[in-house]
Amino acid sequence: MMSEMSDEDLYSCSASDTDEDEFHKWPRVERTSRFSLVFFILGVSLIVPFTTFVCAAEDVLAGTNKPTGLVIISLAAPSCILKVVSLCFHQVSYVARVFLTATFVLAGQLCTVFISNLEGRIVGVCLVSVGTGIGEVCLLMQAAKMLEEAALCSFIIGTGAGAVLGAASYVGLTVWATVDPRTAILVSAIWPPLFLLLFTVSRGNLHLVCNSQTSGSISRFERRNFEIDCRLTPRWRERSLSVWKSCSHFLVLFLVYFGEYIVLSAILTTLVFEGAGVGPEFVPRGHFEHYVLSTMVGEFLGRTFISMLRAVAPGFFCISASVLAFFPLAQTIFLLLATWYRLVPEVWIIWLLCFIQGTICGMIFSNSYHIIARRFLSQHVIFTITLASILETAGILTAGLIGWHIEPLLLGHCIHHFGNRSDCLTRSTDPSFWEYGNRFNYDSRTALSL
């Protein structure tokens, strides 16, 4: 499963062994630990709001008949569009991108908190999506192109930690405690200012490192090799070649995140277990939050395992990513059948399956981005990394679109056999739940009986 990457596979240029040795001997100027910490915290603060809204999807739609896919589409579509547009505007400064990231995410959080109607909440979710998309591409490009691999490892681990922190904080506040969803979202509003503040404080050092990287060592190695290649090969052909070499990673990213999010947004939203849970609001809405939390814990472990391994031994990579991708897809089919026929007797089995799926998705995410970033030591790394991020988000968007149609079918089938909506949907039917939460001990069954 783990193998050492050859020079041919690792680099698309025709560098000699001497050049490669020179590349590995570039001075590192005591920045590794500092910038690893910076990118870790940036990754955490970027992903926490996004994951919080994934976890809050059912509460955003509380008291409505809208499919859960509406929130997933709102989280993925604007981000996907922004990433496509960024292919044409990659010269925009990082300072502007970071400022826009923090502004859009914070504005989206405030919209969902202070606008009571569903339309306002969806607009807020879209704004969070825009900010997250800008920030993700910005930091991935900077970590992959301008800094060493330790920065990319730290950012990927940070995104995994942010996913767990966002899900755990929301579950802890709204399921285990008696905090309403709006307050839980407001608590997470601390992260965009922290993201902006950290980038501002570290900006000077990052700028110096980027300049030293691009004007010094890269000019002696990259420029000489890649400018020769550029004179011999048209630009469009170079980019087509980079896409072709990475298409397997693009496809795997699309498929695994499609599988993960269609499970969360359409399949498990109709799977409720009676008499299970921890906390006053676990049944039935608490099921969904715990499904998301289990998945995000797995994502964190998967991303951490691969990233830490590559930080210690950069020449190693996972050669079985396509084989690993089979398991989340097979698991998606199993969960679809298990939901339709009620094959699983205990909720902890679903938690375990969610954890496994998240772990595999996290491993594939980390492995794919590391290989793409290391393979293209040229200006095309920006294009290729952005394209990988687009395909990942497109998988989530496709899951939301298809889930829009699958969830009503599963819900109708469940109601036909069980006759009670509260046993078939992990959502509160009380329209005031978004505002008041379980403050008055209202759960879905109480609201339904009233």
Sine and cosine of phi, psi and omega as CSV:
sin_phi,cos_phi,sin_psi,cos_psi,sin_omega,cos_omega
0.00,0.00,-0.62,0.79,0.02,-1.00
-0.96,-0.29,0.70,-0.71,-0.04,-1.00
-0.53,-0.85,0.38,-0.93,0.01,-1.00
-1.00,0.05,0.74,-0.68,-0.08,-1.00
-0.98,0.19,0.72,-0.69,0.05,-1.00
-0.97,0.24,0.28,-0.96,0.00,-1.00
-0.89,0.45,-0.57,0.82,-0.01,-1.00
-0.91,0.42,-0.68,0.73,-0.02,-1.00
-0.96,0.28,-0.52,0.86,-0.11,-0.99
-0.97,0.24,-0.60,0.80,-0.07,-1.00
-0.84,-0.54,0.65,-0.76,0.04,-1.00
-1.00,0.00,-0.11,0.99,0.01,-1.00
-1.00,0.01,0.10,-1.00,-0.04,-1.00
-0.97,-0.25,0.75,0.66,-0.05,-1.00
-0.97,0.26,0.55,-0.84,0.05,-1.00
-0.99,0.12,0.16,-0.99,0.02,-1.00
-0.89,0.45,-0.55,0.83,0.03,-1.00
-0.90,0.44,-0.68,0.73,0.02,-1.00
-0.90,0.44,-0.64,0.77,-0.02,-1.00
-0.91,0.41,-0.65,0.76,0.04,-1.00
-0.88,0.47,-0.63,0.78,0.03,-1.00
-0.89,0.45,-0.64,0.77,0.02,-1.00
-0.88,0.47,-0.68,0.74,-0.04,-1.00
-0.96,0.28,-0.29,0.96,-0.02,-1.00
-0.99,-0.12,0.15,0.99,0.04,-1.00
-0.86,0.52,0.64,-0.76,-0.01,-1.00
-0.90,0.43,0.58,-0.82,-0.08,-1.00
-0.95,-0.31,-0.10,0.99,0.10,-1.00
0.62,0.79,0.87,0.49,0.21,-0.98
0.62,0.79,0.62,0.78,-0.08,-1.00
-0.94,-0.35,-0.14,0.99,-0.18,-0.98
-0.84,0.54,-0.82,0.57,-0.08,-1.00
-0.91,0.42,-0.63,0.78,-0.03,-1.00
-0.90,0.43,-0.76,0.65,-0.05,-1.00
-0.97,0.26,-0.44,0.90,0.11,-0.99
-0.89,0.45,-0.69,0.73,0.02,-1.00
-0.91,0.42,-0.67,0.75,0.00,-1.00
-0.87,0.49,-0.75,0.66,-0.04,-1.00
-0.94,0.33,-0.49,0.87,0.08,-1.00
-0.89,0.45,-0.75,0.66,-0.03,-1.00
-0.93,0.37,-0.60,0.80,0.07,-1.00
-0.88,0.47,-0.66,0.75,0.04,-1.00
-0.90,0.44,-0.66,0.75,0.03,-1.00
-0.88,0.47,-0.78,0.62,-0.10,-1.00
-0.93,0.36,-0.39,0.92,0.04,-1.00
-0.98,0.22,-0.64,0.77,-0.16,-0.99
-1.00,0.00,-0.41,0.91,-0.03,-1.00
-0.81,0.59,-0.77,0.64,0.00,-1.00
-0.88,0.48,-0.64,0.77,0.00,-1.00
-0.88,0.48,-0.76,0.65,-0.02,-1.00
-0.92,0.40,-0.55,0.84,0.05,-1.00
-0.86,0.51,-0.65,0.76,0.00,-1.00
-0.97,0.25,-0.51,0.86,0.14,-0.99
-0.88,0.48,-0.70,0.71,0.00,-1.00
-0.93,0.37,-0.48,0.87,-0.05,-1.00
-1.00,-0.03,0.13,0.99,-0.11,-0.99
-0.83,0.56,-0.70,0.71,-0.02,-1.00
-0.94,0.34,-0.53,0.85,0.02,-1.00
-0.96,0.27,-0.54,0.84,0.09,-1.00
-0.86,0.51,-0.58,0.81,-0.04,-1.00
-0.99,-0.14,0.25,0.97,-0.06,-1.00
-0.83,0.55,0.73,-0.68,0.03,-1.00
0.99,0.17,0.13,0.99,0.01,-1.00
-0.87,-0.49,0.18,-0.98,0.06,-1.00
-0.97,-0.25,0.21,0.98,-0.02,-1.00
-0.94,0.35,0.62,-0.79,0.06,-1.00
-0.91,0.41,0.50,-0.87,0.04,-1.00
-0.87,0.49,-0.44,0.90,0.03,-1.00
-0.85,0.53,-0.38,0.93,0.03,-1.00
-0.87,0.49,-0.69,0.73,0.01,-1.00
-0.94,0.34,-0.65,0.76,0.00,-1.00
-0.90,0.43,-0.65,0.76,0.06,-1.00
-0.89,0.46,-0.67,0.74,0.01,-1.00
-0.91,0.42,-0.50,0.87,0.04,-1.00
-0.99,0.17,-0.41,0.91,-0.12,-0.99
-0.96,-0.27,-0.64,0.77,-0.12,-0.99
-0.88,0.47,-0.79,0.61,0.01,-1.00
-0.87,0.50,-0.63,0.78,0.02,-1.00
-0.90,0.44,-0.68,0.73,0.00,-1.00
-0.89,0.45,-0.68,0.73,0.02,-1.00
-0.89,0.45,-0.70,0.72,0.00,-1.00
-0.89,0.47,-0.62,0.78,0.00,-1.00
-0.92,0.38,-0.61,0.79,0.07,-1.00
-0.90,0.44,-0.70,0.71,0.01,-1.00
-0.89,0.45,-0.58,0.81,-0.04,-1.00
-0.90,0.44,-0.33,0.94,0.08,-1.00
-0.88,0.48,-0.47,0.88,-0.01,-1.00
-1.00,-0.06,-0.21,0.98,-0.08,-1.00
-0.77,-0.64,0.69,0.72,-0.03,-1.00
-0.96,0.26,-0.10,0.99,0.04,-1.00
-1.00,0.10,-0.11,0.99,0.04,-1.00
-0.88,0.48,0.68,-0.73,-0.10,-0.99
-0.90,0.44,0.47,-0.88,0.03,-1.00
-0.91,0.40,-0.53,0.85,0.01,-1.00
-0.88,0.48,-0.72,0.69,0.01,-1.00
-0.90,0.44,-0.65,0.76,-0.02,-1.00
-0.91,0.42,-0.68,0.73,0.00,-1.00
-0.91,0.41,-0.66,0.75,0.03,-1.00
-0.88,0.47,-0.69,0.72,0.03,-1.00
-0.91,0.43,-0.61,0.79,0.03,-1.00
-0.85,0.52,-0.80,0.60,-0.03,-1.00
-0.89,0.45,-0.64,0.77,-0.04,-1.00
-0.91,0.41,-0.74,0.67,-0.04,-1.00
-0.91,0.41,-0.69,0.73,-0.03,-1.00
-0.90,0.43,-0.71,0.70,0.00,-1.00
-0.90,0.43,-0.67,0.74,0.03,-1.00
-0.88,0.47,-0.64,0.76,0.03,-1.00
-0.90,0.43,-0.66,0.75,0.03,-1.00
-0.89,0.45,-0.68,0.73,0.00,-1.00
-0.92,0.39,-0.57,0.82,0.05,-1.00
-0.88,0.47,-0.72,0.69,-0.03,-1.00
-0.92,0.38,-0.48,0.87,-0.03,-1.00
-0.98,0.20,-0.68,0.73,-0.18,-0.98
-0.98,-0.22,-0.13,0.99,0.10,-1.00
-0.97,-0.25,0.88,-0.47,-0.18,-0.98
-0.99,0.17,-0.46,0.89,-0.08,-1.00
-0.98,0.17,0.30,-0.95,-0.07,-1.00
-0.89,0.46,-0.64,0.77,-0.03,-1.00
-0.87,0.50,-0.67,0.74,0.02,-1.00
-0.90,0.43,-0.61,0.79,0.02,-1.00
-0.91,0.40,-0.64,0.77,0.02,-1.00
-0.92,0.40,-0.63,0.78,0.08,-1.00
-0.86,0.50,-0.68,0.73,0.04,-1.00
-0.88,0.48,-0.67,0.75,0.04,-1.00
-0.88,0.47,-0.64,0.77,0.03,-1.00
-0.89,0.45,-0.64,0.77,0.03,-1.00
-0.90,0.43,-0.65,0.76,0.07,-1.00
-0.88,0.48,-0.64,0.77,0.03,-1.00
-0.88,0.47,-0.68,0.73,0.02,-1.00
-0.87,0.49,-0.75,0.66,-0.01,-1.00
-0.89,0.46,-0.67,0.74,0.00,-1.00
-0.91,0.42,-0.64,0.76,0.02,-1.00
-0.89,0.46,-0.70,0.71,0.02,-1.00
-0.89,0.46,-0.73,0.68,-0.05,-1.00
-0.92,0.40,-0.63,0.78,-0.03,-1.00
-0.90,0.44,-0.74,0.67,0.00,-1.00
-0.90,0.44,-0.67,0.74,-0.01,-1.00
-0.85,0.53,-0.78,0.62,-0.07,-1.00
-0.96,0.29,-0.59,0.81,0.06,-1.00
-0.89,0.46,-0.69,0.72,0.00,-1.00
-0.91,0.42,-0.69,0.73,-0.04,-1.00
-0.92,0.39,-0.68,0.74,0.00,-1.00
-0.93,0.38,-0.62,0.78,-0.09,-1.00
-0.98,0.19,-0.60,0.80,-0.14,-0.99
-0.99,-0.10,-0.67,0.74,-0.21,-0.98
-0.99,-0.17,-0.34,0.94,-0.06,-1.00
-0.85,-0.53,0.09,-1.00,-0.04,-1.00
-0.97,0.24,0.12,-0.99,-0.10,-0.99
-0.91,0.42,-0.44,0.90,0.02,-1.00
-0.86,0.51,-0.56,0.83,0.02,-1.00
-0.92,0.39,-0.67,0.74,0.03,-1.00
-0.91,0.41,-0.65,0.76,0.06,-1.00
-0.86,0.51,-0.72,0.70,-0.05,-1.00
-0.91,0.40,-0.63,0.78,0.01,-1.00
-0.91,0.42,-0.69,0.73,-0.01,-1.00
-0.91,0.41,-0.68,0.74,0.06,-1.00
-0.89,0.45,-0.62,0.78,0.02,-1.00
-0.89,0.46,-0.62,0.78,0.04,-1.00
-0.91,0.42,-0.60,0.80,0.06,-1.00
-0.92,0.40,-0.68,0.73,0.04,-1.00
-0.90,0.43,-0.61,0.79,0.04,-1.00
-0.90,0.43,-0.59,0.81,0.04,-1.00
-0.89,0.45,-0.69,0.72,0.03,-1.00
-0.92,0.40,-0.70,0.72,-0.04,-1.00
-0.90,0.44,-0.67,0.74,0.02,-1.00
-0.90,0.44,-0.71,0.70,0.00,-1.00
-0.93,0.36,-0.69,0.73,-0.05,-1.00
-0.91,0.40,-0.64,0.77,0.00,-1.00
-0.91,0.41,-0.65,0.76,0.00,-1.00
-0.93,0.36,-0.68,0.73,0.03,-1.00
-0.90,0.44,-0.69,0.73,-0.02,-1.00
-0.89,0.46,-0.63,0.78,-0.05,-1.00
-0.98,0.22,-0.66,0.75,-0.15,-0.99
-0.99,-0.14,-0.37,0.93,-0.02,-1.00
-0.96,-0.26,-0.77,0.63,-0.05,-1.00
-0.99,0.14,-0.43,0.90,0.04,-1.00
-0.93,-0.38,-0.24,-0.97,-0.05,-1.00
-0.88,-0.48,0.61,0.79,-0.02,-1.00
-1.00,-0.04,0.65,-0.76,0.01,-1.00
-0.97,0.22,0.39,-0.92,-0.05,-1.00
-0.85,0.53,-0.61,0.79,-0.01,-1.00
-0.88,0.48,-0.68,0.73,0.02,-1.00
-0.91,0.41,-0.62,0.78,0.03,-1.00
-0.89,0.46,-0.64,0.77,0.07,-1.00
-0.92,0.40,-0.64,0.77,-0.01,-1.00
-0.90,0.43,-0.58,0.82,0.06,-1.00
-0.88,0.48,-0.63,0.78,-0.01,-1.00
-0.96,0.28,-0.11,0.99,0.01,-1.00
-0.95,0.33,-0.08,1.00,0.06,-1.00
-0.96,0.29,-0.35,0.94,-0.13,-0.99
-0.96,0.28,-0.67,0.75,0.04,-1.00
-0.86,0.52,-0.72,0.70,0.08,-1.00
-0.87,0.48,-0.60,0.80,0.04,-1.00
-0.90,0.43,-0.65,0.76,0.06,-1.00
-0.85,0.52,-0.74,0.67,-0.01,-1.00
-0.92,0.39,-0.67,0.74,-0.02,-1.00
-0.90,0.44,-0.70,0.71,-0.02,-1.00
-0.90,0.43,-0.67,0.74,0.02,-1.00
-0.90,0.43,-0.63,0.78,0.00,-1.00
-0.90,0.44,-0.69,0.72,-0.02,-1.00
-0.91,0.41,-0.64,0.77,-0.07,-1.00
-1.00,-0.03,-0.01,1.00,-0.12,-0.99
-0.87,0.49,-0.68,0.73,-0.03,-1.00
-0.87,0.49,-0.73,0.69,0.01,-1.00
-0.91,0.41,-0.65,0.76,0.04,-1.00
-0.88,0.47,-0.64,0.77,-0.02,-1.00
-0.90,0.43,-0.67,0.75,0.01,-1.00
-0.90,0.43,-0.66,0.75,0.01,-1.00
-0.91,0.43,-0.69,0.72,-0.01,-1.00
-0.88,0.47,-0.65,0.76,0.00,-1.00
-0.91,0.41,-0.69,0.72,0.00,-1.00
-0.91,0.42,-0.58,0.82,0.02,-1.00
-0.92,0.38,-0.74,0.67,-0.13,-0.99
-0.98,0.18,-0.57,0.82,-0.09,-1.00
-1.00,0.01,-0.33,0.95,-0.08,-1.00
-0.98,-0.21,-1.00,-0.03,-0.13,-0.99
-0.89,0.45,-0.65,0.76,-0.06,-1.00
-0.91,0.42,-0.56,0.83,-0.01,-1.00
-0.92,0.39,-0.46,0.89,0.01,-1.00
-0.99,0.12,-0.41,0.91,-0.10,-1.00
-0.92,-0.38,-0.87,0.49,-0.06,-1.00
-0.90,0.44,-0.76,0.65,-0.15,-0.99
-0.87,0.49,-0.67,0.74,-0.04,-1.00
-0.90,0.44,-0.70,0.72,-0.05,-1.00
-0.97,0.24,-0.72,0.70,-0.11,-0.99
-0.98,0.20,-0.47,0.88,0.06,-1.00
-0.94,0.35,-0.54,0.84,0.10,-0.99
-0.90,0.44,-0.70,0.71,0.03,-1.00
-0.89,0.45,-0.63,0.77,-0.04,-1.00
-0.92,0.40,-0.53,0.85,0.02,-1.00
-0.95,0.32,-0.44,0.90,-0.05,-1.00
-1.00,-0.05,-0.36,0.93,-0.12,-0.99
-0.80,-0.60,0.75,-0.66,0.07,-1.00
-0.86,0.51,0.48,-0.88,-0.06,-1.00
-0.88,0.48,-0.67,0.74,-0.04,-1.00
-0.90,0.43,-0.54,0.84,0.00,-1.00
-0.95,0.32,-0.60,0.80,0.06,-1.00
-0.88,0.48,-0.71,0.70,-0.02,-1.00
-0.92,0.38,-0.62,0.78,0.05,-1.00
-0.89,0.46,-0.62,0.78,0.03,-1.00
-0.91,0.41,-0.66,0.75,0.01,-1.00
-0.90,0.43,-0.62,0.78,0.04,-1.00
-0.92,0.40,-0.67,0.74,-0.02,-1.00
-0.89,0.45,-0.65,0.76,-0.02,-1.00
-0.94,0.35,-0.39,0.92,-0.05,-1.00
-0.95,-0.32,0.08,1.00,-0.12,-0.99
-0.88,0.47,-0.53,0.85,0.02,-1.00
-0.91,0.41,-0.62,0.79,0.03,-1.00
-0.94,0.34,-0.62,0.78,0.07,-1.00
-0.86,0.51,-0.74,0.68,-0.05,-1.00
-0.90,0.43,-0.67,0.74,-0.01,-1.00
-0.90,0.43,-0.68,0.73,0.04,-1.00
-0.86,0.51,-0.70,0.71,0.00,-1.00
-0.87,0.49,-0.74,0.68,-0.11,-0.99
-0.93,0.37,-0.69,0.72,-0.08,-1.00
-0.94,0.34,-0.58,0.81,0.01,-1.00
-0.98,0.19,-0.44,0.90,0.18,-0.98
-0.89,0.46,-0.74,0.68,-0.01,-1.00
-0.89,0.46,-0.68,0.73,-0.03,-1.00
-0.90,0.45,-0.71,0.71,-0.12,-0.99
-0.99,0.11,-0.38,0.93,0.10,-0.99
-0.96,0.27,-0.48,0.88,0.12,-0.99
-0.91,0.42,-0.71,0.70,-0.06,-1.00
-0.96,0.27,-0.57,0.82,-0.15,-0.99
-1.00,-0.10,-0.19,0.98,-0.09,-1.00
-0.65,-0.76,-0.57,0.82,-0.14,-0.99
-1.00,-0.01,-0.85,0.53,-0.06,-1.00
-0.96,0.27,-0.22,0.97,0.05,-1.00
-0.93,0.37,-0.25,0.97,0.02,-1.00
-0.95,-0.33,0.24,0.97,-0.04,-1.00
-0.92,-0.40,0.96,-0.29,-0.03,-1.00
-0.86,-0.51,0.71,-0.70,0.04,-1.00
-0.96,-0.29,0.72,-0.70,-0.05,-1.00
-0.99,0.14,0.70,-0.72,0.09,-1.00
0.95,0.32,0.38,0.93,0.01,-1.00
-0.91,-0.42,0.54,-0.84,0.14,-0.99
0.68,-0.73,0.18,-0.98,0.04,-1.00
-0.72,-0.69,0.93,-0.37,0.01,-1.00
0.88,-0.48,0.37,-0.93,-0.10,-0.99
-0.93,0.37,-0.40,0.92,-0.07,-1.00
-0.92,-0.40,0.39,0.92,-0.04,-1.00
-0.94,0.34,-0.62,0.79,-0.05,-1.00
-0.97,-0.23,0.82,-0.58,-0.16,0.99
-1.00,-0.10,-0.31,0.95,-0.14,-0.99
-0.91,0.42,-0.47,0.88,-0.01,-1.00
-0.91,0.42,-0.36,0.93,0.04,-1.00
-0.84,0.54,-0.75,0.66,-0.08,-1.00
-0.87,0.49,-0.71,0.70,-0.01,-1.00
-0.87,0.49,-0.62,0.79,0.02,-1.00
-0.96,0.28,-0.52,0.85,0.13,-0.99
-0.88,0.48,-0.73,0.69,0.00,-1.00
-0.90,0.44,-0.70,0.71,-0.01,-1.00
-0.87,0.49,-0.68,0.73,0.02,-1.00
-0.88,0.48,-0.66,0.75,0.01,-1.00
-0.91,0.42,-0.68,0.73,-0.05,-1.00
-0.94,0.34,-0.55,0.84,0.10,-0.99
-0.89,0.46,-0.67,0.74,0.07,-1.00
-0.89,0.45,-0.67,0.74,0.05,-1.00
-0.84,0.54,-0.71,0.70,-0.02,-1.00
-0.87,0.49,-0.73,0.68,-0.02,-1.00
-0.91,0.41,-0.64,0.77,0.02,-1.00
-0.91,0.42,-0.72,0.69,0.01,-1.00
-0.91,0.40,-0.62,0.78,-0.02,-1.00
-0.92,0.38,-0.67,0.74,-0.04,-1.00
-0.86,0.50,-0.80,0.61,-0.05,-1.00
-0.92,0.38,-0.68,0.73,-0.05,-1.00
-0.91,0.40,-0.67,0.74,0.02,-1.00
-0.91,0.41,-0.62,0.79,0.02,-1.00
-0.90,0.44,-0.67,0.75,0.00,-1.00
-0.96,0.27,-0.46,0.89,0.07,-1.00
-0.92,0.39,-0.58,0.81,0.01,-1.00
-0.98,0.18,-0.66,0.75,-0.04,-1.00
-0.73,-0.69,1.00,0.08,-0.09,-1.00
-0.87,0.50,-0.35,0.94,-0.02,-1.00
-0.98,0.18,-0.05,1.00,-0.03,-1.00
-0.99,-0.16,0.55,-0.84,0.05,-1.00
-0.42,-0.91,0.26,-0.97,-0.03,-1.00
-1.00,0.08,0.88,-0.47,-0.02,-1.00
-1.00,-0.03,-0.04,1.00,-0.07,-1.00
-0.92,-0.40,0.53,0.85,-0.05,-1.00
-0.88,0.47,-0.65,0.76,-0.01,-1.00
-0.92,0.39,-0.54,0.84,0.06,-1.00
-0.95,0.33,-0.67,0.74,0.04,-1.00
-0.87,0.50,-0.58,0.81,-0.03,-1.00
-0.90,0.44,-0.37,0.93,0.01,-1.00
-0.91,0.42,-0.58,0.81,-0.10,-0.99
-0.93,0.38,-0.71,0.71,0.07,-1.00
-0.88,0.47,-0.60,0.80,0.00,-1.00
-0.94,0.35,-0.66,0.75,0.06,-1.00
-0.91,0.42,-0.61,0.79,0.02,-1.00
-0.92,0.39,-0.58,0.81,0.06,-1.00
-0.88,0.48,-0.70,0.71,0.03,-1.00
-0.90,0.44,-0.67,0.75,0.02,-1.00
-0.89,0.47,-0.69,0.72,-0.02,-1.00
-0.92,0.40,-0.55,0.84,0.08,-1.00
-0.89,0.46,-0.73,0.69,0.03,-1.00
-0.93,0.38,-0.61,0.79,-0.01,-1.00
-0.91,0.41,-0.56,0.83,0.04,-1.00
-0.96,0.29,-0.65,0.76,-0.02,-1.00
-0.92,0.39,-0.70,0.72,-0.08,-1.00
-0.98,-0.21,0.02,1.00,-0.02,-1.00
0.81,0.58,0.85,0.53,-0.08,-1.00
-1.00,0.10,-0.36,0.93,-0.10,-1.00
-0.99,-0.13,0.83,-0.56,-0.09,-1.00
-1.00,0.09,-0.41,0.91,-0.12,-0.99
-0.80,-0.61,0.56,-0.83,-0.06,-1.00
-0.94,0.35,-0.50,0.87,-0.05,-1.00
-0.91,0.42,-0.43,0.90,0.07,-1.00
-0.91,0.40,-0.65,0.76,0.05,-1.00
-0.91,0.42,-0.65,0.76,0.05,-1.00
-0.86,0.51,-0.68,0.74,0.00,-1.00
-0.90,0.44,-0.68,0.73,0.02,-1.00
-0.90,0.44,-0.64,0.77,0.06,-1.00
-0.89,0.46,-0.66,0.76,0.02,-1.00
-0.88,0.47,-0.71,0.70,0.00,-1.00
-0.89,0.45,-0.70,0.71,0.01,-1.00
-0.88,0.47,-0.68,0.73,0.03,-1.00
-0.89,0.45,-0.63,0.77,0.00,-1.00
-0.89,0.46,-0.72,0.69,-0.01,-1.00
-0.91,0.41,-0.67,0.74,0.04,-1.00
-0.88,0.47,-0.65,0.76,0.03,-1.00
-0.90,0.43,-0.65,0.76,0.03,-1.00
-0.90,0.44,-0.69,0.73,0.00,-1.00
-0.92,0.39,-0.66,0.75,0.05,-1.00
-0.83,0.55,-0.80,0.61,-0.05,-1.00
-0.90,0.43,-0.72,0.69,-0.02,-1.00
-0.88,0.48,-0.70,0.72,-0.06,-1.00
-0.91,0.41,-0.72,0.69,-0.03,-1.00
-0.92,0.39,-0.59,0.80,0.03,-1.00
-0.90,0.43,-0.71,0.71,-0.03,-1.00
-0.91,0.41,-0.69,0.73,0.01,-1.00
-0.89,0.46,-0.69,0.72,-0.03,-1.00
-0.92,0.39,-0.59,0.81,-0.03,-1.00
-0.99,0.16,-0.40,0.91,-0.11,-0.99
-0.98,0.21,-0.51,0.86,-0.12,-0.99
-0.88,-0.48,1.00,-0.01,0.02,-1.00
-1.00,0.02,0.87,0.49,-0.03,-1.00
-0.50,-0.87,-0.10,-0.99,0.04,-1.00
-0.90,0.43,-0.29,0.96,-0.04,-1.00
-0.97,0.24,-0.17,0.99,0.04,-1.00
-0.90,0.44,-0.54,0.84,0.03,-1.00
-0.90,0.43,-0.74,0.68,0.00,-1.00
-0.88,0.47,-0.70,0.72,-0.09,-1.00
-0.95,0.31,-0.67,0.74,0.04,-1.00
-0.89,0.46,-0.68,0.73,0.02,-1.00
-0.89,0.46,-0.66,0.75,0.01,-1.00
-0.90,0.43,-0.63,0.77,0.06,-1.00
-0.89,0.47,-0.67,0.74,0.02,-1.00
-0.91,0.42,-0.60,0.80,0.05,-1.00
-0.89,0.45,-0.71,0.70,-0.02,-1.00
-0.91,0.41,-0.60,0.80,0.06,-1.00
-0.88,0.48,-0.74,0.67,0.00,-1.00
-0.93,0.37,-0.57,0.82,0.04,-1.00
-0.89,0.45,-0.55,0.83,0.08,-1.00
-0.89,0.45,-0.66,0.75,0.05,-1.00
-0.91,0.41,-0.68,0.74,0.01,-1.00
-0.89,0.46,-0.70,0.72,0.03,-1.00
-0.88,0.47,-0.62,0.79,0.05,-1.00
-0.89,0.46,-0.65,0.76,0.03,-1.00
-0.91,0.42,-0.66,0.75,-0.02,-1.00
-0.92,0.39,-0.70,0.71,0.02,-1.00
-0.95,0.31,-0.61,0.79,0.04,-1.00
-0.89,0.46,-0.46,0.89,0.07,-1.00
-0.82,0.57,-0.56,0.83,-0.03,-1.00
-0.99,-0.10,-0.48,0.88,-0.05,-1.00
-0.97,0.25,-0.67,0.74,-0.07,-1.00
-0.85,0.52,-0.72,0.70,0.04,-1.00
-0.87,0.49,-0.56,0.83,0.04,-1.00
-0.91,0.41,-0.72,0.69,0.03,-1.00
-0.91,0.41,-0.62,0.78,0.01,-1.00
-0.91,0.41,-0.71,0.71,0.03,-1.00
-0.88,0.47,-0.65,0.76,0.03,-1.00
-0.90,0.43,-0.66,0.75,-0.01,-1.00
-0.92,0.40,-0.70,0.71,-0.01,-1.00
-0.90,0.44,-0.59,0.81,0.01,-1.00
-0.88,0.47,-0.57,0.82,-0.06,-1.00
-1.00,-0.05,-0.49,0.87,-0.07,-1.00
-0.94,-0.34,-0.37,0.93,0.11,-0.99
0.95,0.31,0.16,0.99,-0.02,-1.00
-0.68,-0.73,0.88,-0.47,-0.06,-1.00
-0.89,0.46,-0.57,0.82,-0.04,-1.00
-0.93,0.37,-0.28,0.96,0.08,-1.00
-1.00,-0.01,-0.02,1.00,-0.14,-0.99
-0.80,-0.60,-0.03,1.00,-0.04,-1.00
-0.61,-0.80,0.79,-0.61,-0.03,-1.00
-0.99,0.12,0.86,0.50,-0.08,-1.00
-0.51,-0.86,0.59,-0.81,0.11,-0.99
-0.96,0.27,0.72,-0.70,0.05,-1.00
-1.00,0.02,0.05,1.00,0.02,-1.00
-1.00,0.06,0.90,-0.43,-0.03,-1.00
-0.88,0.47,-0.39,0.92,-0.03,-1.00
-1.00,0.04,0.04,1.00,-0.06,-1.00
-0.90,0.44,-0.61,0.79,0.01,-1.00
-0.85,0.53,-0.57,0.82,-0.05,-1.00
-1.00,0.08,-0.65,0.76,-0.15,-0.99
-0.92,-0.39,-0.25,0.97,-0.01,-1.00
0.87,0.49,-0.62,-0.79,0.02,-1.00
-0.99,-0.14,0.46,0.89,-0.04,-1.00
-0.85,0.52,-0.56,0.83,0.00,-1.00
-0.96,-0.28,0.36,0.93,0.01,-1.00
0.84,0.54,0.61,0.79,0.08,-1.00
-1.00,-0.02,0.87,-0.50,0.20,-0.98
-0.91,-0.40,-0.05,-1.00,-0.10,-0.99
-0.90,0.43,-0.61,0.79,-0.04,-1.00
-0.93,0.36,-0.65,0.76,0.02,-1.00
-0.89,0.46,-0.73,0.69,-0.01,-1.00
-0.89,0.46,-0.61,0.79,-0.03,-1.00
-0.92,0.38,-0.62,0.79,-0.01,-1.00
-0.94,0.34,-0.46,0.89,0.04,-1.00
-0.96,0.27,0.00,0.00,0.00,0.00
